[in-house]
Amino acid sequence: MAGKRIVCRCNDVTAEEIEALIDSGVTDIEEIKRLLRVGMGPCQGRTCLPIVIGILARKTGKRLEEIPLPKARVPVRPVRVEAITGGADE
């Protein structure tokens, strides 16, 4: 594993995986998010999405401002916090 640069620690995604996907023609941040699951872990992309956007800008020649953040999506139906945390009467 020497030389691997982890970008998304939550989902163990490397810079090399992101670059390979961009090299294959995927240049939409939403599609990158769906395919590699970056930004979908417990941190919700607070750390990795700015890095992914930086890689995307560098590889495509775009400015950072030209690449929008992916859309945040709320759950389809509300879930009680107890169901997530394993609290009272799941």
C-alpha positions, 0 to 999 in steps of 0.5 A, spaced: 500 500 500 506 504 499 504 510 495 497 510 496 494 517 498 487 516 501 482 522 500 476 519 503 478 516 510 470 514 511 470 510 505 477 508 503 478 512 497 484 513 494 487 519 489 489 514 484 482 511 484 479 518 483 484 520 478 483 514 474 475 515 474 476 522 471 481 519 466 476 514 464 471 520 462 467 521 468 468 529 470 461 530 474 462 531 481 455 528 482 457 521 478 464 521 482 460 521 488 455 516 486 461 511 483 466 512 489 462 514 495 466 519 497 462 524 501 457 519 503 461 517 510 460 519 517 463 526 515 459 527 509 464 530 505 467 535 510 474 533 509 474 529 502 470 533 497 474 539 497 480 535 495 476 531 490 474 538 487 481 540 487 483 534 483 477 534 478 479 542 477 487 540 476 485 534 471 480 538 467 483 545 467 477 548 470 477 553 476 475 551 483 469 556 482 467 552 476 465 546 480 459 546 484 459 542 491 454 535 490 447 536 492 446 534 499 440 529 500 436 528 506 433 521 508 427 519 504 423 519 510 424 521 517 428 516 522 428 517 529 435 518 532 434 512 537 433 507 531 440 510 528 444 510 535 441 503 537 437 507 543 431 505 546 426 500 543 428 500 536 
